[in-house]
Amino acid sequence: MSNTIDTIKQQIEQNDVLLYMKGSPNQPMCGFSARTVQAVMECGQRFAFVDILTNQDIRAELPAYANWPTFPQLWIKGELVGGCDIVTELHESGELKTMIEAGTTEKSA
Amino acid sequence: MIELLEQKLQAAINPIELIDIQNESHKHSGPAANSHFKLVIVSEQFQGVLPVKRHQMIYEILKEELAGEIHALAIHPYTPAQWAKKQNAPESPNCMGGSA
């Protein structure tokens, strides 16, 4: 198994809310990443992110591991939630906040 | 490209109540004319399937195209009941230059 996959697994395990995106939350480099990170930020909890434009090894290997060909990707509690379309719809229905809160409070309890 | 995507989806998902594929490549950076698409698809087959799995179903059907020319595919999959309530899919965002 490659080191990159180990890194990815570690990131997903160690971060309850993790966003793989293009650019950073303050400077997203793609409209889909921008919309997704905006939705996650509006939920008001801490989250981790990985900029795949500056981590090309992760960009290359995560799609096959995740069975998800594109970015952004939002992971909560080790599970892939989805990309921009899903995160946006979950945010609009209010479910995203609930999911993120559930993901982050369990740990601190 | 739109015809090809539609053919592949029609062959794999049955029944399809509504399928709408838009080429949104003009909204994005880079010269590629077949890079960004948006798909709205309504089918009974999505009943009881989580959103993440619906997308993965479609990614699997279109994996050759996604590994090739297509850079982004917005997917809005609904069951007929969901679509009846909704009647339109969200707009895709504009490009911010990061397609490199």
Backbone of each chain as ProteinMPNN parsed JSONL, in Angstrom:
{"seq_chain_A": "MSNTIDTIKQQIEQNDVLLYMKGSPNQPMCGFSARTVQAVMECGQRFAFVDILTNQDIRAELPAYANWPTFPQLWIKGELVGGCDIVTELHESGELKTMIEAGTTEKSA", "coords_chain_A": {"N_chain_A": [[0.839, -1.208, 0.0], [0.494, 2.22, -0.78], [2.227, 5.133, 0.503], [0.736, 7.419, 0.267], [-1.934, 6.629, 0.344], [-2.013, 5.713, 2.97], [-1.627, 8.139, 4.276], [-3.96, 9.49, 3.524], [-5.9, 7.859, 4.735], [-5.256, 8.261, 7.398], [-5.76, 11.014, 7.645], [-8.501, 11.048, 7.251], [-9.394, 9.486, 9.351], [-8.538, 10.941, 11.568], [-9.738, 13.39, 11.528], [-12.763, 14.711, 12.236], [-14.475, 16.269, 10.717], [-13.802, 16.846, 7.51], [-12.558, 18.419, 4.693], [-11.734, 17.97, 1.394], [-10.418, 20.011, -0.986], [-10.16, 22.473, -3.673], [-7.788, 24.858, -3.383], [-7.984, 27.122, -0.547], [-10.074, 27.627, 2.41], [-10.281, 30.437, 2.69], [-9.409, 31.228, 0.236], [-10.662, 29.87, -2.111], [-10.254, 27.888, -5.078], [-11.982, 27.183, -7.035], [-15.258, 27.105, -8.257], [-17.009, 25.15, -7.316], [-15.713, 24.145, -5.077], [-15.664, 26.495, -3.593], [-18.372, 26.993, -3.062], [-18.997, 24.769, -1.551], [-17.267, 24.914, 0.693], [-18.168, 27.228, 1.818], [-20.729, 26.481, 2.661], [-20.033, 24.593, 4.618], [-18.615, 26.199, 6.423], [-20.633, 27.865, 7.298], [-21.932, 26.281, 9.071], [-20.652, 26.532, 11.42], [-18.819, 25.06, 12.961], [-15.57, 23.742, 13.91], [-13.41, 22.655, 11.313], [-11.363, 20.513, 9.262], [-9.185, 20.982, 6.441], [-7.907, 19.974, 3.244], [-5.846, 21.128, 0.767], [-6.02, 20.2, -2.444], [-4.726, 21.06, -4.663], [-2.196, 21.739, -3.915], [-1.348, 19.375, -2.989], [-0.637, 17.108, -4.773], [-0.264, 14.37, -4.876], [-2.235, 13.323, -3.252], [-4.445, 14.268, -4.6], [-4.231, 12.705, -6.861], [-4.608, 10.096, -5.914], [-6.769, 9.881, -4.139], [-9.388, 9.882, -5.457], [-9.778, 7.2, -6.49], [-9.629, 5.703, -4.151], [-11.787, 6.721, -2.728], [-13.853, 6.188, -4.375], [-14.896, 8.222, -5.929], [-14.836, 10.599, -8.309], [-14.15, 13.33, -8.432], [-13.379, 16.67, -7.099], [-14.715, 19.156, -4.859], [-14.56, 17.026, -1.848], [-16.435, 16.048, 0.873], [-15.894, 14.745, 4.041], [-17.276, 13.17, 6.839], [-16.772, 11.997, 10.033], [-15.279, 9.801, 9.094], [-16.737, 8.959, 6.911], [-17.636, 9.306, 3.524], [-19.433, 12.052, 2.55], [-20.154, 13.52, 0.302], [-19.955, 15.564, -2.714], [-20.018, 18.909, -4.049], [-22.737, 19.191, -4.967], [-24.3, 17.532, -3.316], [-23.594, 18.409, -0.726], [-24.468, 21.06, -0.823], [-27.236, 20.726, -1.111], [-27.827, 19.393, 1.259], [-27.154, 21.372, 3.031], [-29.005, 23.363, 2.457], [-31.343, 22.136, 3.294], [-30.927, 22.019, 5.946], [-29.85, 19.801, 7.094], [-27.109, 19.433, 7.003], [-25.86, 20.939, 8.995], [-26.757, 19.624, 11.288], [-25.579, 17.12, 10.869], [-22.854, 17.773, 10.928], [-22.612, 18.859, 13.471], [-23.283, 16.642, 15.014], [-21.178, 15.024, 14.304], [-18.996, 16.415, 15.388], [-19.508, 16.827, 18.12], [-19.601, 14.385, 19.42], [-16.988, 13.608, 19.802], [-15.863, 15.382, 21.675], [-17.242, 14.764, 23.905]], "CA_chain_A": [[0.0, 0.0, 0.0], [1.337, 3.41, -0.913], [2.204, 6.073, 1.617], [-0.321, 8.406, 0.084], [-3.187, 6.063, 0.853], [-1.902, 5.754, 4.434], [-1.847, 9.536, 4.676], [-5.38, 9.779, 3.352], [-6.641, 7.143, 5.786], [-4.98, 8.954, 8.655], [-6.486, 12.292, 7.637], [-9.94, 10.787, 7.371], [-9.62, 8.965, 10.696], [-8.214, 11.873, 12.647], [-10.503, 14.641, 11.423], [-14.192, 14.391, 12.194], [-15.038, 16.968, 9.56], [-12.628, 17.04, 6.647], [-12.914, 18.802, 3.33], [-10.717, 18.01, 0.347], [-10.901, 21.073, -1.866], [-9.179, 23.21, -4.472], [-7.52, 26.117, -2.707], [-8.209, 27.128, 0.895], [-11.371, 28.249, 2.714], [-10.248, 31.874, 2.411], [-9.111, 31.461, -1.166], [-10.993, 28.69, -2.915], [-9.802, 28.044, -6.459], [-12.94, 26.525, -7.916], [-16.592, 27.487, -7.823], [-17.627, 24.053, -6.571], [-15.062, 24.144, -3.757], [-16.08, 27.716, -2.9], [-19.744, 26.836, -2.569], [-19.004, 23.724, -0.532], [-16.619, 25.367, 1.928], [-19.081, 28.228, 2.375], [-21.786, 25.742, 3.377], [-19.443, 23.983, 5.816], [-18.288, 27.279, 7.363], [-21.877, 28.396, 7.878], [-22.377, 25.393, 10.142], [-20.088, 27.105, 12.641], [-17.94, 24.175, 13.729], [-14.222, 23.597, 13.368], [-13.225, 21.56, 10.352], [-10.046, 20.454, 8.636], [-9.239, 20.93, 4.985], [-6.683, 19.666, 2.504], [-5.852, 21.733, -0.57], [-5.474, 19.161, -3.324], [-3.865, 21.674, -5.689], [-0.823, 21.713, -3.418], [-1.073, 17.993, -2.587], [-0.983, 16.415, -6.012], [-0.313, 12.915, -4.657], [-3.574, 13.033, -2.726], [-5.358, 14.511, -5.712], [-4.145, 11.581, -7.794], [-4.987, 8.779, -5.361], [-8.034, 9.863, -3.379], [-10.593, 9.494, -6.197], [-9.954, 5.746, -6.558], [-9.881, 5.232, -2.789], [-13.108, 7.183, -2.292], [-14.85, 5.885, -5.406], [-15.498, 9.536, -6.191], [-13.806, 11.047, -9.247], [-13.883, 14.774, -8.505], [-13.285, 17.458, -5.864], [-14.429, 18.823, -3.461], [-15.15, 15.871, -1.162], [-16.605, 16.266, 2.314], [-15.909, 13.52, 4.857], [-17.652, 13.368, 8.247], [-16.626, 10.785, 10.837], [-14.761, 8.691, 8.307], [-17.643, 8.596, 5.817], [-17.79, 10.289, 2.455], [-20.791, 12.62, 2.467], [-20.38, 13.831, -1.099], [-19.317, 16.752, -3.262], [-20.736, 20.18, -3.987], [-24.189, 19.088, -5.159], [-24.916, 16.923, -2.132], [-23.383, 19.28, 0.434], [-25.343, 22.222, -0.976], [-28.632, 20.36, -0.817], [-27.919, 19.099, 2.697], [-27.087, 22.651, 3.744], [-30.284, 24.067, 2.273], [-32.399, 21.478, 4.067], [-30.577, 22.1, 7.363], [-29.283, 18.536, 7.58], [-25.651, 19.477, 7.088], [-25.51, 21.455, 10.326], [-27.012, 18.523, 12.218], [-24.57, 16.072, 10.654], [-21.554, 18.265, 11.372], [-22.667, 18.974, 14.93], [-23.237, 15.279, 15.548], [-19.818, 14.537, 14.072], [-17.979, 17.073, 16.204], [-19.762, 16.8, 19.571], [-19.324, 13.052, 19.963], [-15.591, 13.484, 20.182], [-15.523, 16.143, 22.87], [-18.026, 14.253, 25.029]], "C_chain_A": [[0.878, 1.263, 0.0], [1.221, 4.3, 0.316], [1.068, 7.07, 1.506], [-1.645, 7.887, 0.627], [-3.175, 6.029, 2.381], [-2.18, 7.152, 4.965], [-3.323, 9.878, 4.614], [-6.19, 9.128, 4.472], [-6.484, 7.831, 7.131], [-5.767, 10.264, 8.739], [-7.971, 12.06, 7.904], [-10.285, 10.293, 8.778], [-9.508, 10.046, 11.757], [-9.02, 13.164, 12.611], [-11.981, 14.334, 11.238], [-14.879, 15.045, 11.01], [-13.869, 17.4, 8.691], [-13.077, 17.337, 5.226], [-11.672, 18.776, 2.439], [-11.212, 18.985, -0.709], [-9.777, 21.649, -2.722], [-9.004, 24.587, -3.857], [-7.789, 25.974, -1.217], [-9.563, 27.77, 1.174], [-11.397, 29.754, 2.413], [-10.013, 32.186, 0.944], [-9.39, 30.207, -1.994], [-10.673, 28.943, -4.389], [-10.767, 27.421, -7.462], [-14.327, 26.855, -7.377], [-17.282, 26.416, -6.98], [-17.037, 23.971, -5.163], [-15.52, 25.35, -2.938], [-17.462, 27.543, -2.275], [-19.787, 25.822, -1.42], [-18.413, 24.23, 0.776], [-17.476, 26.441, 2.604], [-20.171, 27.543, 3.215], [-21.237, 25.163, 4.675], [-19.145, 25.066, 6.861], [-19.542, 27.812, 8.051], [-22.425, 27.502, 8.986], [-21.702, 25.72, 11.474], [-19.207, 26.199, 13.482], [-16.551, 24.162, 13.099], [-14.185, 22.463, 12.355], [-11.813, 21.629, 9.782], [-10.213, 20.501, 7.126], [-7.881, 20.544, 4.424], [-6.839, 20.305, 1.124], [-5.208, 20.74, -1.538], [-4.629, 19.751, -4.453], [-2.408, 21.693, -5.232], [-0.464, 20.336, -2.849], [-1.44, 17.074, -3.738], [-1.023, 14.896, -5.833], [-1.69, 12.501, -4.131], [-4.616, 13.218, -3.829], [-5.39, 13.312, -6.668], [-4.754, 10.301, -7.22], [-6.326, 8.744, -4.63], [-9.251, 9.438, -4.208], [-10.831, 7.982, -6.254], [-10.293, 5.191, -5.177], [-11.321, 5.544, -2.366], [-14.229, 6.703, -3.213], [-15.646, 7.146, -5.758], [-14.491, 10.318, -7.055], [-13.389, 12.513, -9.144], [-13.739, 15.4, -7.11], [-14.213, 18.662, -5.981], [-15.064, 17.497, -3.011], [-15.251, 16.207, 0.317], [-16.722, 14.916, 3.019], [-16.313, 13.891, 6.278], [-17.545, 12.028, 8.951], [-16.22, 9.581, 9.985], [-15.63, 8.25, 7.149], [-17.677, 9.706, 4.777], [-19.244, 10.754, 2.389], [-21.128, 12.94, 1.012], [-19.608, 15.069, -1.527], [-20.242, 17.955, -3.166], [-22.257, 20.026, -4.046], [-24.878, 18.582, -3.891], [-24.793, 17.852, -0.928], [-24.317, 20.498, 0.362], [-26.782, 21.874, -0.622], [-28.823, 20.043, 0.662], [-27.905, 20.395, 3.513], [-28.429, 23.373, 3.657], [-31.401, 23.447, 3.094], [-32.116, 21.519, 5.566], [-29.916, 20.844, 7.91], [-27.782, 18.602, 7.801], [-25.198, 19.912, 8.479], [-25.664, 20.339, 11.369], [-25.926, 17.456, 12.107], [-23.208, 16.507, 11.193], [-21.527, 18.389, 12.89], [-22.587, 17.603, 15.579], [-21.821, 14.729, 15.416], [-18.805, 15.146, 15.013], [-18.257, 16.952, 17.703], [-19.436, 15.453, 20.188], [-17.914, 12.969, 20.535], [-15.279, 14.171, 21.508], [-16.267, 15.628, 24.096], [-17.208, 13.276, 25.868]], "O_chain_A": [[1.881, 1.335, 0.71], [0.248, 4.229, 1.067], [0.508, 7.512, 2.509], [-2.385, 8.616, 1.288], [-4.198, 6.285, 3.018], [-2.874, 7.328, 5.967], [-3.871, 10.481, 5.536], [-7.054, 9.762, 5.079], [-7.437, 7.967, 7.898], [-6.362, 10.579, 9.77], [-8.603, 12.78, 8.678], [-11.333, 10.635, 9.326], [-10.275, 10.073, 12.719], [-8.987, 13.944, 13.562], [-12.394, 13.772, 10.224], [-15.753, 14.452, 10.377], [-13.048, 18.222, 9.097], [-13.87, 16.602, 4.638], [-10.69, 19.471, 2.699], [-12.298, 18.81, -1.263], [-8.601, 21.348, -2.516], [-9.941, 25.384, -3.811], [-7.821, 24.865, -0.683], [-10.147, 28.39, 0.285], [-12.404, 30.281, 1.942], [-10.367, 33.261, 0.462], [-8.471, 29.569, -2.509], [-10.804, 30.063, -4.882], [-10.399, 27.164, -8.609], [-14.534, 26.879, -6.164], [-18.035, 26.724, -6.056], [-17.756, 23.759, -4.187], [-15.739, 25.239, -1.732], [-17.688, 27.897, -1.118], [-20.52, 25.999, -0.447], [-18.981, 24.008, 1.846], [-17.497, 26.539, 3.83], [-20.484, 27.973, 4.325], [-21.893, 25.231, 5.715], [-19.397, 24.866, 8.049], [-19.517, 28.163, 9.231], [-23.289, 27.924, 9.754], [-22.127, 25.244, 12.526], [-18.88, 26.546, 14.617], [-16.371, 24.515, 11.934], [-14.849, 21.44, 12.524], [-11.16, 22.672, 9.82], [-11.251, 20.11, 6.593], [-6.845, 20.761, 5.052], [-7.814, 20.063, 0.413], [-4.008, 20.472, -1.464], [-3.897, 19.023, -5.124], [-1.494, 21.668, -6.056], [0.617, 20.163, -2.288], [-2.435, 16.352, -3.679], [-1.74, 14.208, -6.561], [-2.233, 11.466, -4.518], [-5.546, 12.423, -3.964], [-6.438, 12.958, -7.207], [-5.349, 9.512, -7.955], [-6.945, 7.686, -4.517], [-10.085, 8.69, -3.699], [-11.964, 7.53, -6.085], [-11.144, 4.311, -5.049], [-11.982, 4.725, -1.727], [-15.408, 6.801, -2.872], [-16.872, 7.133, -5.866], [-13.409, 10.66, -6.578], [-12.37, 12.9, -9.716], [-13.95, 14.744, -6.09], [-14.471, 19.138, -7.086], [-15.944, 16.937, -3.664], [-14.265, 16.603, 0.939], [-17.532, 14.067, 2.648], [-15.757, 14.823, 6.858], [-18.148, 11.043, 8.526], [-16.756, 8.485, 10.143], [-15.308, 7.275, 6.47], [-17.739, 10.889, 5.11], [-20.16, 9.954, 2.197], [-22.235, 12.67, 0.545], [-18.733, 15.559, -0.813], [-21.129, 18.011, -2.315], [-22.98, 20.653, -3.272], [-25.894, 19.124, -3.456], [-25.76, 18.061, -0.197], [-24.885, 20.911, 1.374], [-27.462, 22.627, 0.075], [-29.851, 20.38, 1.249], [-28.56, 20.497, 4.551], [-28.924, 23.918, 4.643], [-32.308, 24.15, 3.542], [-32.952, 21.107, 6.37], [-29.473, 20.821, 9.058], [-27.242, 17.92, 8.672], [-24.279, 19.335, 9.06], [-24.797, 20.148, 12.222], [-25.421, 16.956, 13.112], [-22.499, 15.726, 11.827], [-20.524, 18.059, 13.522], [-21.896, 17.426, 16.582], [-21.327, 14.049, 16.316], [-17.848, 14.478, 15.404], [-17.313, 16.973, 18.492], [-19.037, 15.381, 21.35], [-17.671, 12.364, 21.579], [-14.548, 13.645, 22.348], [-15.948, 16.022, 25.218], [-17.708, 12.745, 26.86]]}, "seq_chain_B": "MIELLEQKLQAAINPIELIDIQNESHKHSGPAANSHFKLVIVSEQFQGVLPVKRHQMIYEILKEELAGEIHALAIHPYTPAQWAKKQNAPESPNCMGGSA", "coords_chain_B": {"N_chain_B": [[-21.029, 14.808, -27.162], [-22.998, 15.053, -25.157], [-25.019, 13.42, -26.166], [-23.8, 10.924, -26.037], [-23.438, 10.587, -23.257], [-26.065, 10.551, -22.456], [-27.046, 8.291, -23.79], [-25.575, 6.261, -22.5], [-26.509, 6.463, -19.88], [-29.217, 5.988, -20.241], [-29.094, 3.352, -21.005], [-28.311, 2.102, -18.686], [-29.865, 2.843, -16.5], [-33.125, 2.391, -15.504], [-36.572, 2.709, -15.026], [-36.155, 5.894, -16.7], [-37.416, 8.894, -15.792], [-37.029, 11.554, -16.324], [-34.472, 13.233, -18.052], [-31.844, 15.492, -18.202], [-29.239, 17.047, -19.685], [-26.744, 19.413, -19.513], [-24.287, 21.304, -21.196], [-21.847, 22.975, -19.598], [-19.436, 24.076, -20.068], [-18.569, 26.497, -21.097], [-18.684, 28.205, -18.978], [-16.384, 28.006, -17.632], [-12.797, 28.064, -16.927], [-10.055, 27.523, -19.221], [-9.52, 25.818, -22.362], [-11.136, 23.691, -23.076], [-13.942, 22.271, -24.658], [-15.656, 20.352, -23.877], [-15.783, 19.979, -21.039], [-17.154, 20.586, -18.645], [-20.156, 19.568, -17.217], [-23.676, 19.366, -16.519], [-26.026, 17.387, -14.931], [-29.354, 16.475, -14.699], [-31.384, 14.098, -13.357], [-34.123, 11.94, -13.143], [-35.468, 9.263, -11.529], [-37.16, 6.227, -10.578], [-35.43, 4.392, -9.648], [-33.775, 5.57, -7.808], [-35.003, 5.563, -5.442], [-34.866, 5.135, -1.999], [-32.117, 5.118, -2.041], [-29.148, 6.474, -0.845], [-27.953, 9.888, -1.266], [-25.113, 10.0, -1.751], [-24.607, 7.475, -2.75], [-26.207, 7.445, -5.008], [-24.867, 9.251, -6.641], [-22.477, 7.845, -6.913], [-23.338, 5.632, -8.343], [-23.868, 6.814, -10.811], [-21.38, 7.885, -11.457], [-20.016, 5.501, -11.849], [-21.258, 4.47, -14.149], [-20.483, 6.361, -15.988], [-17.727, 6.279, -16.029], [-15.58, 6.111, -17.854], [-15.75, 8.424, -19.394], [-15.459, 10.32, -17.4], [-12.897, 9.869, -16.637], [-11.622, 10.796, -18.766], [-12.226, 13.282, -20.98], [-14.055, 14.794, -19.465], [-14.188, 17.09, -16.879], [-15.634, 18.099, -14.77], [-18.693, 17.135, -13.326], [-21.761, 18.039, -12.512], [-24.232, 16.636, -10.53], [-27.629, 15.98, -10.216], [-29.655, 14.012, -8.853], [-32.886, 12.678, -8.6], [-35.777, 11.175, -7.061], [-38.973, 10.431, -8.565], [-40.947, 11.458, -6.834], [-39.538, 13.299, -5.263], [-38.769, 15.073, -7.225], [-41.198, 16.053, -8.097], [-41.894, 17.727, -6.057], [-39.881, 19.558, -6.196], [-39.032, 20.452, -8.816], [-37.055, 22.03, -10.055], [-33.502, 22.147, -10.589], [-30.572, 23.106, -8.687], [-28.53, 25.958, -9.628], [-25.323, 25.711, -11.205], [-22.088, 26.61, -9.867], [-19.961, 29.448, -10.782], [-16.788, 29.493, -12.479], [-13.555, 29.612, -10.819], [-11.034, 29.606, -11.629], [-9.372, 27.431, -11.036], [-8.856, 25.096, -12.567], [-6.561, 23.95, -13.38]], "CA_chain_B": [[-20.786, 14.244, -25.815], [-24.269, 14.946, -24.427], [-25.733, 12.232, -26.666], [-23.11, 9.741, -25.51], [-23.758, 10.472, -21.829], [-27.476, 10.186, -22.33], [-27.165, 6.883, -24.204], [-25.027, 5.379, -21.458], [-27.4, 6.492, -18.724], [-30.466, 5.319, -20.634], [-28.842, 1.908, -21.059], [-28.01, 1.54, -17.372], [-30.88, 3.183, -15.492], [-34.427, 2.153, -16.108], [-36.941, 3.714, -16.026], [-35.774, 7.289, -16.463], [-38.596, 9.742, -16.004], [-36.563, 12.811, -16.915], [-33.022, 13.394, -18.085], [-31.473, 16.773, -18.811], [-27.79, 17.253, -19.582], [-26.322, 20.709, -20.054], [-22.852, 21.56, -21.289], [-21.559, 24.254, -18.931], [-17.991, 24.303, -20.237], [-18.317, 27.918, -21.379], [-18.606, 28.965, -17.72], [-15.155, 27.651, -16.921], [-11.509, 28.399, -17.529], [-9.474, 26.465, -20.048], [-10.049, 25.803, -23.723], [-11.895, 22.479, -23.395], [-15.36, 22.508, -24.941], [-16.428, 19.269, -23.253], [-15.135, 19.773, -19.738], [-18.065, 20.74, -17.507], [-21.542, 19.234, -17.541], [-24.639, 19.282, -15.416], [-27.008, 16.34, -15.204], [-30.525, 16.302, -13.845], [-31.955, 12.802, -13.726], [-35.211, 11.548, -12.254], [-35.77, 7.84, -11.732], [-37.61, 5.41, -9.453], [-34.292, 3.606, -9.151], [-33.086, 6.258, -6.718], [-35.803, 5.386, -4.23], [-34.17, 4.419, -0.933], [-30.66, 5.152, -2.233], [-28.584, 7.718, -0.316], [-27.362, 10.749, -2.308], [-23.726, 9.649, -2.095], [-24.663, 6.249, -3.564], [-26.77, 7.813, -6.317], [-23.768, 9.833, -7.422], [-21.506, 6.797, -7.245], [-23.952, 4.847, -9.436], [-23.712, 7.561, -12.074], [-19.941, 7.926, -11.744], [-19.62, 4.186, -12.363], [-21.762, 4.351, -15.524], [-19.775, 7.311, -16.865], [-16.342, 6.392, -15.543], [-14.614, 6.344, -18.943], [-15.821, 9.839, -19.773], [-14.937, 11.113, -16.289], [-11.438, 9.699, -16.609], [-11.094, 11.433, -19.968], [-12.447, 14.7, -21.278], [-14.904, 15.53, -18.519], [-13.462, 17.572, -15.708], [-16.605, 18.255, -13.686], [-20.071, 16.746, -13.644], [-22.724, 18.3, -11.437], [-25.283, 15.618, -10.636], [-28.813, 16.232, -9.4], [-30.52, 12.854, -9.035], [-34.088, 12.715, -7.755], [-36.878, 10.244, -7.319], [-40.105, 11.193, -9.118], [-41.643, 12.195, -5.764], [-38.713, 14.46, -4.906], [-38.789, 16.012, -8.351], [-42.527, 16.663, -8.143], [-41.875, 18.817, -5.084], [-38.788, 20.485, -6.431], [-39.254, 20.967, -10.179], [-35.862, 22.565, -10.724], [-32.247, 21.825, -9.92], [-29.78, 24.31, -8.41], [-27.552, 26.456, -10.608], [-23.92, 25.411, -10.933], [-21.306, 27.828, -9.604], [-19.027, 29.889, -11.808], [-15.394, 29.09, -12.342], [-12.662, 30.534, -10.131], [-9.714, 29.526, -12.237], [-8.521, 26.357, -10.516], [-8.981, 23.83, -13.292], [-5.214, 23.456, -13.722]], "C_chain_B": [[-22.103, 14.062, -25.045], [-25.03, 13.694, -24.85], [-25.125, 10.96, -26.079], [-23.466, 9.519, -24.041], [-25.19, 9.984, -21.655], [-27.701, 8.72, -22.7], [-26.717, 5.946, -23.091], [-25.962, 5.313, -20.247], [-28.709, 5.771, -19.025], [-30.283, 3.803, -20.625], [-28.73, 1.298, -19.667], [-29.106, 1.782, -16.331], [-32.256, 3.113, -16.142], [-35.479, 1.98, -15.014], [-36.355, 5.086, -15.682], [-36.979, 8.163, -16.785], [-38.216, 11.051, -16.675], [-35.042, 12.796, -16.93], [-32.707, 14.688, -18.819], [-29.978, 16.971, -18.588], [-27.437, 18.57, -20.26], [-24.8, 20.763, -20.105], [-22.589, 22.949, -20.709], [-20.095, 24.644, -19.08], [-17.662, 25.774, -20.457], [-18.188, 28.748, -20.105], [-17.253, 28.818, -17.047], [-13.898, 28.002, -17.688], [-10.999, 27.229, -18.357], [-10.198, 26.378, -21.369], [-11.025, 24.652, -23.996], [-13.38, 22.769, -23.567], [-16.255, 21.458, -24.286], [-15.887, 18.953, -21.868], [-16.115, 19.761, -18.565], [-19.512, 20.467, -17.945], [-22.398, 19.232, -16.284], [-25.732, 18.297, -15.812], [-28.145, 16.414, -14.188], [-31.181, 15.004, -14.29], [-32.982, 12.377, -12.676], [-35.562, 10.098, -12.551], [-36.25, 7.2, -10.437], [-36.441, 4.654, -8.824], [-33.551, 4.28, -8.002], [-33.835, 6.139, -5.39], [-35.008, 4.585, -3.194], [-32.659, 4.389, -1.067], [-30.138, 6.502, -1.737], [-27.946, 8.54, -1.432], [-25.957, 10.327, -2.724], [-23.706, 8.411, -2.993], [-25.267, 6.523, -4.944], [-25.667, 8.373, -7.212], [-22.785, 8.752, -7.85], [-22.027, 5.875, -8.34], [-23.661, 5.507, -10.78], [-22.236, 7.672, -12.453], [-19.479, 6.609, -12.366], [-20.046, 4.038, -13.827], [-20.924, 5.209, -16.477], [-18.273, 7.372, -16.57], [-15.33, 6.643, -16.654], [-14.583, 7.828, -19.315], [-15.229, 10.724, -18.668], [-13.423, 10.981, -16.165], [-10.807, 10.432, -17.79], [-11.389, 12.915, -20.016], [-13.167, 15.478, -20.18], [-14.149, 15.845, -17.24], [-14.409, 17.702, -14.506], [-17.992, 17.844, -14.178], [-20.926, 17.025, -12.415], [-23.86, 17.308, -11.624], [-26.42, 15.96, -9.678], [-29.794, 15.09, -9.626], [-31.714, 12.894, -8.07], [-34.987, 11.521, -8.05], [-38.024, 11.074, -7.901], [-40.835, 12.01, -8.038], [-40.854, 13.437, -5.351], [-38.795, 15.53, -5.994], [-40.121, 16.753, -8.417], [-42.596, 17.848, -7.179], [-40.945, 19.938, -5.511], [-38.907, 21.227, -7.771], [-38.095, 21.719, -10.815], [-34.624, 22.299, -9.89], [-31.455, 23.11, -9.692], [-28.854, 24.687, -9.565], [-26.148, 25.998, -10.215], [-23.159, 26.708, -10.682], [-20.439, 28.207, -10.793], [-17.613, 29.47, -11.453], [-14.626, 30.111, -11.505], [-11.219, 30.302, -10.547], [-8.856, 28.34, -11.848], [-8.567, 25.052, -11.276], [-7.631, 23.243, -13.645], [-4.893, 22.18, -12.949]], "O_chain_B": [[-22.302, 13.052, -24.369], [-25.609, 12.994, -24.019], [-25.84, 10.042, -25.677], [-23.76, 8.396, -23.631], [-25.481, 9.126, -20.822], [-28.439, 8.001, -22.027], [-27.392, 4.965, -22.778], [-26.175, 4.248, -19.669], [-29.241, 5.043, -18.187], [-31.204, 3.062, -20.281], [-29.018, 0.116, -19.481], [-29.25, 1.004, -15.388], [-32.501, 3.707, -17.192], [-35.278, 1.149, -14.129], [-36.096, 5.39, -14.518], [-37.488, 8.163, -17.906], [-38.969, 11.594, -17.484], [-34.401, 12.4, -15.956], [-33.226, 14.95, -19.904], [-29.511, 17.051, -17.451], [-27.783, 18.808, -21.417], [-24.116, 20.326, -19.179], [-23.04, 23.96, -21.248], [-19.579, 25.45, -18.306], [-16.6, 26.245, -20.051], [-17.652, 29.856, -20.132], [-17.0, 29.433, -16.011], [-13.911, 28.207, -18.901], [-11.456, 26.096, -18.21], [-11.345, 26.806, -21.492], [-11.676, 24.638, -25.04], [-13.998, 23.427, -22.73], [-17.464, 21.653, -24.157], [-15.571, 17.804, -21.56], [-15.928, 19.015, -17.605], [-20.013, 21.053, -18.905], [-21.909, 19.113, -15.161], [-26.289, 18.379, -16.907], [-27.919, 16.414, -12.978], [-31.497, 14.834, -15.467], [-32.728, 12.451, -11.474], [-35.91, 9.749, -13.679], [-35.816, 7.569, -9.346], [-36.457, 4.321, -7.639], [-32.78, 3.628, -7.296], [-33.343, 6.57, -4.347], [-34.535, 3.486, -3.484], [-31.983, 3.711, -0.294], [-30.626, 7.551, -2.157], [-27.458, 7.988, -2.418], [-25.643, 10.298, -3.914], [-22.877, 8.314, -3.897], [-24.877, 5.9, -5.931], [-25.554, 8.014, -8.384], [-22.319, 8.734, -8.989], [-21.256, 5.39, -9.168], [-23.265, 4.853, -11.745], [-21.882, 7.565, -13.627], [-18.661, 6.597, -13.286], [-19.278, 3.537, -14.65], [-20.689, 4.831, -17.625], [-17.625, 8.386, -16.828], [-14.325, 7.316, -16.429], [-13.516, 8.406, -19.522], [-14.587, 11.736, -18.947], [-12.753, 11.876, -15.65], [-9.598, 10.659, -17.811], [-10.881, 13.699, -19.215], [-12.923, 16.668, -19.986], [-13.554, 14.969, -16.613], [-14.018, 17.444, -13.368], [-18.398, 18.165, -15.295], [-20.825, 16.33, -11.405], [-24.389, 17.152, -12.724], [-26.202, 16.198, -8.49], [-30.668, 15.182, -10.488], [-31.548, 13.119, -6.871], [-34.956, 10.944, -9.137], [-38.041, 12.295, -7.743], [-41.286, 13.124, -8.302], [-41.433, 14.498, -5.118], [-38.88, 16.726, -5.712], [-40.166, 17.936, -8.753], [-43.268, 18.844, -7.45], [-41.187, 21.111, -5.228], [-38.883, 22.457, -7.83], [-38.146, 22.02, -12.008], [-34.678, 22.234, -8.662], [-31.639, 24.091, -10.413], [-28.453, 23.843, -10.366], [-25.828, 25.91, -9.03], [-23.519, 27.765, -11.202], [-20.209, 27.401, -11.694], [-17.294, 29.144, -10.31], [-14.967, 31.293, -11.468], [-10.292, 30.758, -9.877], [-7.71, 28.246, -12.29], [-8.339, 23.994, -10.689], [-7.567, 22.13, -14.167], [-3.807, 21.621, -13.106]]}, "name": "protein", "num_of_chains": 2, "seq": "MSNTIDTIKQQIEQNDVLLYMKGSPNQPMCGFSARTVQAVMECGQRFAFVDILTNQDIRAELPAYANWPTFPQLWIKGELVGGCDIVTELHESGELKTMIEAGTTEKSAMIELLEQKLQAAINPIELIDIQNESHKHSGPAANSHFKLVIVSEQFQGVLPVKRHQMIYEILKEELAGEIHALAIHPYTPAQWAKKQNAPESPNCMGGSA"}
